[in-house]
């Protein structure tokens, strides 16, 4: 996969909060009851938000791939990823759970998958029943927001920060579908520190796992690299437009830029400026930016 690639120096990122380990144990106990896995990924980083243990959890169950935050990448990036996934024999369902865009199509796809399962039950002489679906994904990719949209009311807590959902709970979606909302599940460790950086940049892991200034510096390097890839959506000179100071060229000094911009905007407080930069990226105030793109 392409993205900032090895050109960006990656700070060390480590995690494994106890509630996630507990959630994984709860999840394992419930897997036998599940018919359909609705996997939710982040459109900005659809590879980094693919859980390495997903296939072990699916074990032949029906799988629906939902890519949330479609609004946060360019249409060129979305089309490029859409082709890539279909070439892998996967149908991606693109949505923006916050605004509701594409959610109805996800619901219809889940109900169709349920109809197929119940047809199979009937053919075996078994009575149809509501299909049990599990929503699965990394923390903060938008699972709870998606469920609230699907059931058209706020039934589970949802916030743009990692680790809001702490326990498993069932939510009834019409007569045909029961959804199990699971806490975001991280692997015990990621050998790919580039993927870990992408998760940190998109706020898909808790802030205790990394140094804010180092991750902000990595974001500056990433933007410099991605500016050369049109589909990534990085607007030339976006940092100058937003903060009044440019960062340009292969030899650009991200640390010097951060210190200079901090003098102008946060009274020299580089940590506060780093947090502001990350927040602006996460709220798409730097524009819709895809951190990952499929290889051509």
VOGU-3710 file (C-alpha; in Angstrom, 3 decimals, decimal comma):
1> xxxxxxxxxx> 0,000/0,000/0,000  1,101/3,481/-0,683  0,850/6,452/1,607  3,644/8,345/3,266  5,648/5,122/3,081  9,102/4,691/4,517  9,940/8,339/3,767  8,410/9,344/7,109  10,217/8,695/10,396  7,771/6,977/12,727
11> xxxxxxxxxx> 7,722/7,649/16,482  7,276/4,688/18,822  3,609/3,963/19,524  2,586/1,389/22,139  -0,758/0,414/23,640  -2,901/-2,324/25,065  -5,385/-0,916/27,570  -6,868/-3,493/29,915  -10,468/-2,807/28,834  -9,556/-3,833/25,271
21> xxxxxxxxxx> -8,070/-7,134/26,474  -11,264/-7,732/28,462  -13,405/-6,809/25,438  -11,525/-9,298/23,291  -12,298/-12,056/25,817  -15,996/-11,067/25,814  -15,953/-10,993/22,036  -14,568/-14,527/21,792  -17,390/-15,804/24,020  -20,040/-14,261/21,754
31> xxxxxxxxxx> -18,627/-15,285/18,374  -20,555/-18,567/18,215  -23,843/-16,620/18,350  -22,903/-14,382/15,404  -24,148/-14,868/11,813  -22,761/-11,729/10,171  -19,681/-9,579/10,854  -20,042/-5,888/9,935  -16,454/-4,663/9,851  -16,002/-0,877/10,022
41> xxxxxxxxxx> -12,816/0,813/8,773  -11,626/4,416/8,466  -11,619/5,696/4,856  -8,404/7,674/5,452  -6,547/4,478/6,452  -8,511/1,436/5,202  -5,488/-0,877/5,469  -4,218/0,266/8,876  -7,746/-0,200/10,298  -7,993/-3,805/9,017
51> xxxxxxxxxx> -7,634/-5,968/12,128  -4,992/-8,691/11,612  -7,156/-11,254/13,472  -10,342/-10,535/11,507  -10,307/-13,759/9,486  -10,014/-15,793/12,680  -13,140/-14,085/14,008  -15,110/-14,385/10,765  -14,495/-18,163/10,392  -16,794/-18,578/7,407
61> xxxxxxxxxx> -19,468/-16,137/8,634  -20,907/-13,555/6,252  -18,758/-10,408/6,105  -19,863/-6,858/5,295  -17,033/-4,344/4,781  -18,107/-0,814/5,732  -15,712/2,065/5,128  -16,729/5,036/7,239  -15,733/8,716/6,946  -16,059/8,723/3,166
71> xxxxxxxxxx> -16,394/12,523/3,457  -12,829/12,773/4,775  -11,082/11,655/1,570  -11,265/12,881/-2,016  -13,573/11,221/-4,551  -10,438/10,200/-6,507  -9,082/8,334/-3,468  -12,463/6,701/-2,854  -12,749/5,529/-6,465  -9,197/4,213/-6,369
81> xxxxxxxxxx> -9,859/2,210/-3,187  -13,227/1,019/-4,464  -11,567/-0,507/-7,528  -8,828/-2,034/-5,374  -11,268/-3,732/-2,979  -13,423/-5,053/-5,823  -10,280/-6,476/-7,449  -9,769/-8,348/-4,128  -13,332/-9,749/-4,511  -14,639/-7,518/-1,692
91> xxxxxxxxxx> -17,558/-5,098/-1,961  -16,897/-1,964/0,103  -19,891/-0,038/1,483  -18,932/3,612/1,813  -20,662/5,783/4,400  -20,439/8,845/6,593  -22,104/7,652/9,791  -22,002/11,134/11,331  -24,084/12,675/8,526  -25,946/9,477/7,624
101> xxxxxxxxxx> -24,725/9,283/4,019  -24,663/5,696/2,714  -26,093/4,221/5,942  -29,339/3,078/4,314  -27,329/1,092/1,741  -25,380/-0,572/4,581  -28,649/-1,469/6,316  -30,102/-2,941/3,119  -26,937/-4,984/2,526  -27,109/-6,347/6,100
111> xxxxxxxxxx> -30,797/-7,274/5,678  -30,048/-8,986/2,352  -27,290/-10,993/4,018  -29,800/-11,933/6,727  -32,374/-13,026/4,138  -29,796/-15,344/2,558  -28,976/-16,867/5,957  -32,663/-17,445/6,723  -33,264/-19,017/3,312  -30,502/-21,457/4,194
121> xxxxxxxxxx> -32,158/-22,149/7,564  -35,495/-22,846/5,856  -33,838/-25,201/3,362  -32,521/-27,189/6,347  -35,960/-27,314/7,966  -35,054/-24,697/10,580  -37,217/-21,728/11,553  -36,047/-18,267/10,447  -34,928/-15,893/13,213  -33,456/-12,397/13,499
131> xxxxxxxxxx> -29,917/-12,366/12,170  -27,228/-11,644/14,758  -24,664/-9,191/13,437  -21,456/-8,040/15,135  -20,045/-4,567/14,469  -16,288/-4,877/14,664  -13,355/-2,543/14,155  -10,610/-0,491/15,721  -11,519/2,109/18,376  -13,034/5,358/17,084
141> xxxxxxxxxx> -13,678/4,251/13,479  -17,374/5,112/13,935  -19,064/1,835/14,901  -21,341/3,372/17,539  -22,267/6,301/15,276  -23,174/3,791/12,565  -25,404/1,781/14,928  -27,180/4,935/16,113  -27,864/5,842/12,475  -29,057/2,323/11,656
151> xxxxxxxxxx> -31,600/2,294/14,498  -32,417/6,012/14,040  -31,872/6,893/17,671  -29,000/7,297/20,100  -28,827/3,856/21,679  -25,073/3,655/22,226  -22,532/6,253/23,307  -20,635/7,790/20,410  -17,751/10,260/20,408  -14,747/11,104/18,260
161> xxxxxxxxxx> -12,267/9,634/20,658  -10,971/6,133/21,173  -12,394/3,815/23,818  -15,913/5,199/24,387  -17,630/1,802/24,024  -16,426/-0,357/26,932  -18,873/-3,309/27,031  -20,720/-5,510/24,552  -24,459/-4,902/24,165  -27,183/-6,080/21,802
171> xxxxxxxxxx> -29,286/-3,567/19,881  -32,463/-4,583/18,014  -32,608/-3,289/14,431  -36,150/-3,974/13,215  -37,559/-7,499/13,351  -34,863/-9,015/11,186  -31,544/-7,935/12,658  -29,892/-7,829/16,099  -26,625/-5,881/16,319  -23,888/-6,524/18,860
181> xxxxxxxxxx> -21,942/-3,325/19,506  -18,416/-4,322/20,525  -15,683/-2,082/21,957  -12,928/-1,203/19,512  -10,463/-4,064/19,407  -6,748/-3,427/18,914  -4,213/-6,178/18,277  -1,842/-6,702/21,232  0,874/-5,037/19,158  1,464/-3,804/15,633
191> xxxxxxxxxx> 4,780/-4,712/14,050  4,053/-2,133/11,338  4,849/1,176/13,037  3,743/3,037/9,910  0,238/1,614/10,420  0,450/2,510/14,134  1,344/6,094/13,177  -1,670/6,273/10,853  -3,932/5,070/13,672  -2,511/7,762/15,959
201> xxxxxxxxxx> -2,910/10,490/13,329  -6,566/9,571/12,797  -7,235/9,382/16,561  -8,067/5,678/16,257  -5,953/4,821/19,315  -5,850/6,588/22,661  -3,483/9,516/23,134  -1,692/7,803/26,029  -0,018/5,551/23,431  2,137/8,259/21,850
211> xxxxxxxxxx> 3,956/11,586/22,156  1,771/14,335/20,652  4,675/16,459/19,360  6,443/13,529/17,679  3,201/12,431/15,963  2,509/16,009/14,823  6,026/16,205/13,324  5,356/12,905/11,536  2,109/14,402/10,191  4,059/17,346/8,727
221> xxxxxxxxxx> 6,468/14,943/6,996  3,521/12,851/5,778  1,779/15,877/4,249  4,988/16,835/2,413  5,215/13,339/0,890  1,486/13,049/0,069  1,419/16,438/-1,655  3,115/14,708/-4,625  0,215/12,201/-4,972  -2,800/13,962/-6,454
231> xxxxxxxxxx> -5,388/11,437/-5,230  -4,269/11,946/-1,606  -5,980/15,347/-1,693  -3,301/17,479/0,006  -3,757/21,048/-1,259  -0,437/22,682/-2,144  0,428/25,353/0,422  -2,371/24,297/2,818  -0,162/24,878/5,872  0,638/28,435/4,760
241> xxxxxxxxxx> -3,065/29,063/4,082  -4,077/27,909/7,550  -1,143/28,942/9,745  0,613/31,642/7,715  3,941/29,811/7,362  4,915/27,441/4,564  6,590/24,045/4,818  7,975/23,058/1,447  10,585/20,932/-0,255  12,202/17,599/0,507
251> xxxxxxxxxx> 14,593/19,204/2,996  11,824/21,008/4,908  12,487/21,157/8,652  9,242/20,113/10,364  10,607/20,855/13,856  11,631/24,405/12,906  8,184/24,941/11,313  6,412/23,771/14,475  8,475/26,091/16,689  7,897/29,086/14,365
261> xxxxxxxxxx> 4,144/28,467/14,085  3,897/27,929/17,858  5,485/31,386/18,399  2,764/32,893/16,214  -0,297/30,945/17,444  0,292/29,422/20,894  2,769/31,765/22,617  5,625/29,368/21,851  3,890/26,320/23,348  4,908/23,630/20,847
271> xxxxxxxxxx> 2,859/20,881/22,510  -0,318/22,956/22,302  0,462/23,813/18,680  1,108/20,135/17,896  -2,282/19,230/19,388  -3,955/21,984/17,372  -2,377/20,704/14,146  -3,547/17,139/14,857  -7,051/18,347/15,775  -7,259/20,369/12,541
281> xxxxxxxxxx> -6,271/17,320/10,492  -8,747/15,067/12,329  -11,601/17,520/11,757  -10,674/17,758/8,041  -9,844/21,463/8,421  -6,775/20,807/6,241  -9,108/19,309/3,618  -10,089/15,708/2,851  -6,786/13,769/2,995  -6,199/10,047/2,366
291> xxxxxx> -3,150/8,872/4,315  -3,174/5,567/2,414  -3,671/4,898/-1,281  -3,590/1,581/-3,148  -0,492/0,906/-5,181  -1,058/1,754/-8,879
//
